[in-house]
Amino acid sequence: MKGLICILILSTVFRPSDAEGVSPLEAKQLRDEVQQMFYHAFDGYMEHAFPLDELRPLTCSGEDSLGSYALTLIDSLDTLALLGDSSRFTAAVEWIGQNLSFDINKTVSLFETTIRVLGGLLSAHLIASDYATGMKVDSYDDQLLHVAEDLGQRLLPAFETPTGIPFGSVNLLYGVDEHESKITSTAGGGTLTIEFGVLSRLTGNPVFEKVTKNAVRGIWVRRSEIDLVGAHINVFTGEWTQKDAGIGTSIDSFYEYLLKAYLLFGDEEYLYMFQEAYRAVMHYLHNDPWYVEVNMNSAAVVWPLFNSLQAFWPGLQVLAGDVEPAARTHKAFFSVWKRYGFTPEGFNLATFSVQNGQKSYPLRPELIESTYWLFKATRDPMYLDAGRDMVASLQYGARCPCGYCHITDVESHKQEDHMESFFLAETVRVMLNICGFFLIWL
């Protein structure tokens, strides 16, 4: 629930000057290229890693990472549906309905389990149960919804805090351990509303939506006098333990879910919080076209740093209707990608070099997704060309024997034997989204 230009990787494809002249045949070739990327990685996972969580694409093996619940399969369900692959989608839905259990002694990340597993189950349920999607599974009888509700119940103990802001981790069998850290990130505590809200709407149980909305309120009420939030907070005392305010690491999706929760549920409270938060960000953090991190109380700059998770911001700005600053920021962010072939986790704006210790690129989708939203909003062919470069980087820099590898160093392009589930669920899926939009646009 929680993308992206489908561009053919061959040199015979278009340049920005002739992008508007792409034929329907060429557009279909572009779609096929990205579809092949998906199946190279998905088939690699199913052959070498399933039912473990994730694929090790260099050694063609598997590993459990976030839990022990076939994570990549669950996270890929809506991409299979988007591809119209009814046989694989049906087989995956049936396997999950028959085999998936969360009755395990495993401590998991509340945030990651919510956005990848709970979200994956709910979206697949909506697709599998509705003839209008074209992917209705005849044998389906709400099994994924029942499993999702069971998971939601097992995550609820994380919210039992004085502030309503949840713990970052919870054991699926025993709840929150007495020694669990009381410190959580703003993103971790405030990026749960969409999945839990949908779960409440589908089950008729309001508790899921209630606890996540209270968590957002618990964070927002503790904002500074200038309407900024910090990066980490104590869930018992409500005291900020890291007061750096930014739009990237540890905070990013807090802003994203404020707007998207309003768009999905029509709740004006989320819109009000987003508008106030956005106004503060643009006043105190925006150093056009970049964004910096500041002290949440004084607005003094603490980090002149672009980190890769900031790259979602231009796409969010498009959804908010603020396209011009989004385009300028995207241009700046994409200049980093062009320099290295990928975006490093950290890029120092003072030295204009990769930040020490933050040289990796773990196949993140954020910049690709912002490219998609800007193309959809502007129809400017330069975003197609940007997408071509991004896909080329993935094909020639990240492709490995059984899937796509993390890049451990964007300067040397050294590969790492890991492929996060979100590569198939988000990075490739948004590429496929643009394919469909591009063909319609032609």
C-alpha positions as CSV (number, residue, x, y, z in Angstrom):
1,M,0.0,0.0,0.0
2,K,2.6,1.7,0.6
3,G,7.9,3.6,-9.1
4,L,9.5,4.0,-12.4
5,I,9.8,4.9,-15.7
6,C,9.5,1.9,-18.0
7,I,12.2,2.6,-20.5
8,L,13.9,0.2,-22.9
9,I,17.5,-0.1,-21.9
10,L,18.9,-0.4,-25.5
11,S,20.7,2.5,-27.0
12,T,18.3,2.5,-29.9
13,V,15.6,3.9,-27.7
14,F,14.7,7.6,-27.7
15,R,16.5,10.7,-26.4
16,P,14.6,13.5,-24.7
17,S,14.2,15.4,-28.0
18,D,12.3,12.5,-29.6
19,A,10.5,11.1,-26.6
20,E,7.2,12.3,-27.7
21,G,7.6,10.3,-30.9
22,V,7.7,6.9,-29.2
23,S,5.5,4.4,-31.0
24,P,3.1,2.0,-29.4
25,L,5.4,-0.8,-30.4
26,E,8.4,0.8,-28.6
27,A,6.2,1.5,-25.5
28,K,5.3,-2.2,-25.3
29,Q,9.0,-3.0,-25.6
30,L,9.7,-0.8,-22.7
31,R,7.0,-2.5,-20.6
32,D,8.4,-5.9,-21.5
33,E,11.9,-4.9,-20.4
34,V,10.7,-4.0,-16.9
35,Q,8.5,-7.1,-16.8
36,Q,11.5,-9.2,-17.5
37,M,13.3,-7.5,-14.6
38,F,10.5,-8.5,-12.3
39,Y,10.5,-12.1,-13.3
40,H,14.3,-12.5,-13.2
41,A,14.1,-11.5,-9.5
42,F,10.8,-13.1,-8.6
43,D,11.6,-16.4,-10.2
44,G,15.0,-16.3,-8.5
45,Y,13.3,-15.8,-5.2
46,M,10.8,-18.6,-5.7
47,E,13.5,-21.1,-6.9
48,H,16.2,-20.3,-4.5
49,A,14.7,-18.6,-1.4
50,F,11.0,-19.3,-0.9
51,P,9.6,-19.7,1.7
52,L,12.3,-17.7,3.5
53,D,11.8,-14.0,3.6
54,E,14.3,-12.7,1.1
55,L,16.6,-13.7,-1.8
56,R,20.4,-13.6,-1.7
57,P,20.8,-12.9,-5.4
58,L,24.6,-13.3,-5.7
59,T,24.8,-16.7,-4.1
60,C,21.2,-17.8,-5.2
61,S,20.1,-18.6,-1.6
62,G,17.6,-17.3,0.9
63,E,17.4,-15.8,4.3
64,D,14.9,-14.8,6.9
65,S,15.2,-11.1,7.6
66,L,12.3,-9.2,9.1
67,G,10.4,-12.2,10.4
68,S,9.8,-15.7,9.0
69,Y,6.8,-15.4,6.8
70,A,7.7,-15.6,3.1
71,L,8.1,-11.8,3.1
72,T,9.0,-11.3,-0.6
73,L,6.0,-13.4,-1.8
74,I,3.6,-11.4,0.3
75,D,5.1,-8.1,-0.6
76,S,5.0,-9.0,-4.4
77,L,1.3,-10.0,-4.5
78,D,0.0,-6.7,-5.9
79,T,2.8,-6.6,-8.5
80,L,1.8,-10.0,-9.8
81,A,-1.8,-8.6,-10.0
82,L,-0.6,-5.5,-11.8
83,L,1.1,-7.8,-14.4
84,G,-2.1,-9.7,-14.9
85,D,-0.4,-12.9,-13.8
86,S,-3.5,-14.7,-12.6
87,S,-1.8,-18.2,-12.3
88,R,1.0,-17.0,-10.0
89,F,-1.2,-14.6,-8.1
90,T,-3.8,-17.3,-7.5
91,A,-1.1,-19.9,-6.4
92,A,0.4,-17.3,-4.0
93,V,-2.9,-16.4,-2.5
94,E,-3.8,-20.0,-2.0
95,W,-0.4,-20.9,-0.5
96,I,-0.6,-18.0,1.9
97,G,-4.1,-18.8,3.0
98,Q,-3.2,-22.4,3.7
99,N,0.3,-22.0,5.2
100,L,0.9,-18.6,6.7
101,S,0.8,-18.4,10.5
102,F,2.0,-15.6,12.8
103,D,1.9,-17.9,15.9
104,I,5.6,-17.7,16.2
105,N,8.1,-16.6,18.9
106,K,9.5,-13.8,16.8
107,T,10.2,-10.2,17.7
108,V,9.5,-8.0,14.6
109,S,9.6,-4.4,13.6
110,L,6.2,-2.9,13.9
111,F,6.8,-0.5,11.1
112,E,8.3,-2.9,8.5
113,T,5.8,-5.6,9.3
114,T,2.9,-3.2,8.9
115,I,3.9,-1.7,5.6
116,R,5.2,-4.8,4.0
117,V,3.2,-7.7,5.5
118,L,0.0,-6.3,6.7
119,G,-0.2,-4.0,3.7
120,G,0.6,-6.8,1.3
121,L,-2.1,-9.1,2.8
122,L,-4.8,-6.4,2.7
123,S,-4.1,-5.2,-0.8
124,A,-4.1,-8.8,-2.1
125,H,-7.3,-9.5,-0.2
126,L,-9.0,-6.5,-2.0
127,I,-7.7,-7.7,-5.4
128,A,-8.6,-11.4,-4.9
129,S,-12.1,-10.8,-3.6
130,D,-13.3,-8.4,-6.3
131,Y,-14.3,-9.4,-9.9
132,A,-13.8,-5.8,-11.0
133,T,-10.0,-6.3,-10.6
134,G,-9.9,-9.0,-13.2
135,M,-7.9,-11.1,-10.7
136,K,-10.7,-12.6,-8.6
137,V,-9.6,-15.9,-7.1
138,D,-12.6,-18.3,-7.3
139,S,-11.4,-20.4,-4.3
140,Y,-10.8,-17.3,-2.2
141,D,-12.9,-17.0,1.0
142,D,-11.3,-14.1,2.9
143,Q,-8.4,-16.2,4.1
144,L,-5.9,-13.3,3.7
145,L,-8.1,-10.9,5.6
146,H,-8.4,-13.4,8.5
147,V,-4.6,-13.8,8.6
148,A,-4.2,-10.0,8.4
149,E,-6.6,-9.5,11.3
150,D,-4.7,-12.1,13.4
151,L,-1.4,-10.2,12.6
152,G,-3.0,-6.9,13.5
153,Q,-4.1,-8.3,16.9
154,R,-0.6,-9.5,17.6
155,L,0.8,-6.0,16.8
156,L,-1.6,-4.2,19.1
157,P,0.4,-4.7,22.3
158,A,3.1,-2.3,20.9
159,F,0.6,0.6,21.3
160,E,0.2,0.1,25.1
161,T,2.2,3.1,26.1
162,P,1.4,6.3,28.2
163,T,1.8,8.4,25.1
164,G,0.0,6.2,22.6
165,I,3.1,6.2,20.5
166,P,4.0,2.5,19.9
167,F,7.2,0.6,20.7
168,G,9.3,-0.1,17.6
169,S,9.3,-3.9,18.0
170,V,6.8,-6.5,19.3
171,N,7.0,-10.2,19.8
172,L,4.2,-12.0,17.7
173,L,3.7,-14.5,20.5
174,Y,4.4,-12.7,23.8
175,G,3.9,-9.0,23.1
176,V,6.4,-6.4,24.1
177,D,9.5,-7.6,26.0
178,E,10.1,-5.9,29.3
179,H,13.5,-4.9,28.1
180,E,12.3,-3.5,24.8
181,S,13.7,0.0,23.9
182,K,11.4,2.9,24.8
183,I,12.9,4.9,21.9
184,T,11.2,4.9,18.5
185,S,11.5,6.9,15.4
186,T,8.9,9.4,14.2
187,A,8.4,7.4,11.0
188,G,8.2,4.1,12.9
189,G,5.5,5.5,15.3
190,G,3.6,7.6,12.8
191,T,3.5,5.5,9.6
192,L,0.8,2.9,10.4
193,T,-2.5,4.7,9.8
194,I,-3.2,3.5,6.3
195,E,-2.8,-0.2,6.8
196,F,-4.4,-0.3,10.3
197,G,-7.2,2.0,9.0
198,V,-8.0,-0.2,6.1
199,L,-8.0,-3.2,8.5
200,S,-10.5,-1.5,10.7
201,R,-12.8,-0.7,7.7
202,L,-12.6,-4.2,6.4
203,T,-13.2,-6.0,9.7
204,G,-15.5,-3.5,11.4
205,N,-13.2,-3.4,14.4
206,P,-12.3,0.2,15.1
207,V,-9.5,-0.5,17.5
208,F,-6.8,-0.7,14.7
209,E,-7.6,2.7,13.3
210,K,-8.0,4.2,16.8
211,V,-4.6,3.2,18.1
212,T,-2.7,4.4,15.0
213,K,-4.5,7.7,14.9
214,N,-3.7,8.2,18.6
215,A,-0.1,7.5,17.8
216,V,0.0,10.2,15.2
217,R,-1.7,12.6,17.6
218,G,0.9,11.6,20.2
219,I,3.7,12.7,18.0
220,W,2.0,15.8,16.6
221,V,1.0,17.2,20.0
222,R,4.7,17.1,20.9
223,R,5.9,19.1,17.9
224,S,8.0,22.2,18.6
225,E,6.7,25.7,18.8
226,I,7.6,26.1,15.1
227,D,5.7,23.0,14.1
228,L,8.7,20.7,13.5
229,V,9.0,17.1,14.8
230,G,12.3,15.4,15.7
231,A,13.7,12.1,14.6
232,H,13.4,9.9,17.8
233,I,11.1,10.0,20.8
234,N,10.6,8.2,24.1
235,V,7.3,6.5,23.9
236,F,6.8,6.6,27.7
237,T,7.8,10.1,28.6
238,G,7.2,11.8,25.2
239,E,10.6,13.5,25.3
240,W,12.5,13.9,22.1
241,T,15.8,12.0,22.2
242,Q,16.9,13.2,18.9
243,K,15.8,16.7,18.0
244,D,17.0,16.8,14.4
245,A,14.1,17.7,12.1
246,G,14.3,16.7,8.4
247,I,12.3,15.1,5.6
248,G,14.5,12.0,5.3
249,T,15.7,9.2,7.6
250,S,13.6,8.5,10.7
251,I,10.9,11.0,9.7
252,D,10.1,10.8,6.0
253,S,6.9,8.6,5.8
254,F,5.3,10.5,8.8
255,Y,4.7,13.3,6.4
256,E,3.7,10.9,3.6
257,Y,1.0,9.2,5.6
258,L,-0.5,12.4,6.9
259,L,-1.5,13.4,3.3
260,K,-2.2,9.9,2.1
261,A,-4.4,9.1,5.1
262,Y,-6.5,12.2,4.3
263,L,-6.7,11.2,0.6
264,L,-7.8,7.6,1.5
265,F,-10.1,8.3,4.4
266,G,-11.2,11.9,3.9
267,D,-10.3,12.7,7.5
268,E,-9.8,16.5,7.8
269,E,-7.6,16.1,10.9
270,Y,-4.9,14.5,8.8
271,L,-5.1,17.2,6.2
272,Y,-4.8,19.9,8.9
273,M,-1.7,18.2,10.4
274,F,-0.1,17.8,7.0
275,Q,-0.7,21.4,6.0
276,E,0.8,22.8,9.2
277,A,3.7,20.3,9.0
278,Y,4.3,21.1,5.3
279,R,4.3,24.8,5.9
280,A,7.0,24.4,8.6
281,V,9.1,22.2,6.4
282,M,9.1,24.6,3.5
283,H,9.9,27.5,5.8
284,Y,12.7,26.0,8.0
285,L,14.1,23.0,6.1
286,H,13.9,24.1,2.4
287,N,17.1,25.5,1.1
288,D,16.0,25.6,-2.5
289,P,16.4,23.1,-4.2
290,W,17.7,21.0,-1.3
291,Y,16.5,20.2,2.2
292,V,18.6,20.3,5.3
293,E,18.2,19.0,8.8
294,V,17.7,21.5,11.6
295,N,17.2,21.6,15.3
296,M,13.4,21.2,15.8
297,N,13.3,24.1,18.3
298,S,15.8,26.7,17.1
299,A,15.8,25.8,13.3
300,A,19.7,25.9,13.4
301,V,21.1,23.8,10.7
302,V,22.7,20.6,12.0
303,W,23.2,18.5,8.8
304,P,23.6,19.9,5.3
305,L,22.9,16.5,3.9
306,F,20.8,14.9,1.2
307,N,19.9,11.4,2.2
308,S,18.2,9.0,-0.2
309,L,15.0,8.7,1.7
310,Q,14.3,12.4,1.1
311,A,13.8,11.5,-2.6
312,F,10.1,10.7,-1.9
313,W,9.4,14.4,-1.2
314,P,9.0,15.7,-4.8
315,G,6.4,13.0,-5.4
316,L,4.5,14.0,-2.2
317,Q,4.6,17.6,-3.3
318,V,3.0,16.6,-6.6
319,L,0.2,14.9,-4.7
320,A,-0.1,18.1,-2.6
321,G,-0.3,20.2,-5.8
322,D,3.0,22.0,-5.3
323,V,4.7,21.0,-8.6
324,E,7.2,23.8,-9.2
325,P,9.4,23.3,-6.1
326,A,9.0,19.5,-6.7
327,A,10.5,19.8,-10.1
328,R,13.5,21.8,-8.9
329,T,14.2,19.4,-6.1
330,H,13.9,16.4,-8.3
331,K,16.4,17.9,-10.7
332,A,18.9,18.4,-7.8
333,F,18.3,14.9,-6.5
334,F,18.6,13.3,-10.0
335,S,21.9,15.1,-10.5
336,V,23.3,13.0,-7.6
337,W,22.0,9.8,-9.3
338,K,23.6,10.9,-12.6
339,R,26.9,11.4,-10.9
340,Y,27.1,7.9,-9.4
341,G,24.6,5.9,-11.3
342,F,22.6,5.5,-8.0
343,T,21.7,7.7,-5.0
344,P,24.0,7.0,-2.0
345,E,22.3,6.9,1.4
346,G,24.0,10.2,2.2
347,F,25.4,13.0,0.1
348,N,27.1,15.9,1.8
349,L,25.9,19.3,0.5
350,A,28.9,21.2,1.9
351,T,31.5,19.1,0.1
352,F,29.3,17.7,-2.7
353,S,30.6,14.3,-2.1
354,V,29.3,11.0,-0.7
355,Q,29.0,11.0,3.0
356,N,31.4,8.6,4.7
357,G,29.7,5.5,5.9
358,Q,26.6,6.2,3.7
359,K,27.8,5.0,0.3
360,S,25.3,2.2,-0.3
361,Y,22.2,2.1,-2.5
362,P,19.8,-0.7,-1.3
363,L,17.5,-0.6,-4.4
364,R,15.3,2.1,-3.0
365,P,12.2,3.3,-5.0
366,E,11.8,6.9,-3.8
367,L,13.5,8.8,-6.5
368,I,12.0,6.6,-9.2
369,E,8.5,7.2,-7.7
370,S,8.9,10.9,-7.7
371,T,10.0,10.8,-11.3
372,Y,6.7,9.0,-12.1
373,W,4.6,11.5,-10.3
374,L,6.3,14.4,-12.0
375,F,5.9,12.8,-15.4
376,K,2.2,12.1,-14.7
377,A,1.7,15.7,-13.6
378,T,3.7,17.5,-16.3
379,R,3.9,15.0,-19.3
380,D,7.4,16.4,-19.7
381,P,9.5,13.9,-21.7
382,M,12.6,14.7,-19.7
383,Y,11.3,12.5,-16.9
384,L,11.1,9.6,-19.3
385,D,14.8,10.1,-20.1
386,A,15.5,10.3,-16.3
387,G,13.7,7.0,-15.9
388,R,15.7,5.5,-18.7
389,D,18.9,6.3,-16.9
390,M,17.6,4.8,-13.7
391,V,16.5,1.6,-15.2
392,A,19.8,1.3,-17.1
393,S,21.6,1.7,-13.8
394,L,19.6,-1.1,-12.3
395,Q,20.1,-3.4,-15.3
396,Y,23.8,-2.9,-15.7
397,G,24.9,-2.1,-12.2
398,A,22.6,-4.1,-9.9
399,R,21.5,-7.2,-11.9
400,C,23.2,-10.3,-10.7
401,P,22.8,-14.1,-11.2
402,C,19.4,-14.6,-9.5
403,G,18.0,-11.1,-9.0
404,Y,19.2,-7.6,-8.2
405,C,21.8,-6.7,-5.7
406,H,22.2,-4.0,-3.2
407,I,25.0,-1.6,-4.2
408,T,27.3,-1.4,-1.2
409,D,29.4,1.5,-2.7
410,V,28.0,3.8,-5.3
411,E,31.5,5.0,-6.3
412,S,32.8,1.5,-7.0
413,H,29.4,-0.2,-7.8
414,K,30.4,-3.1,-5.6
415,Q,27.5,-5.5,-5.2
416,E,26.1,-6.9,-1.9
417,D,24.3,-10.2,-1.6
418,H,20.9,-8.9,-0.6
419,M,17.6,-8.0,-2.2
420,E,15.0,-6.3,-0.1
421,S,11.4,-7.4,-0.7
422,F,10.5,-3.8,-1.6
423,F,12.5,-4.0,-4.8
424,L,9.7,-6.1,-6.3
425,A,6.9,-4.6,-4.3
426,E,7.8,-0.9,-4.9
427,T,10.8,-0.2,-7.2
428,V,9.8,-2.5,-10.1
429,R,6.0,-2.1,-9.5
430,V,6.2,1.7,-10.0
431,M,8.1,1.1,-13.2
432,L,5.2,-1.0,-14.4
433,N,2.8,1.7,-13.4
434,I,4.4,4.2,-15.7
435,C,4.3,1.6,-18.5
436,G,0.5,1.6,-18.3
437,F,0.2,5.3,-18.0
438,F,2.7,5.9,-20.9
439,L,0.7,3.6,-23.2
440,I,-2.5,5.5,-22.4
441,W,-0.7,8.8,-22.9
442,L,0.5,7.8,-26.3
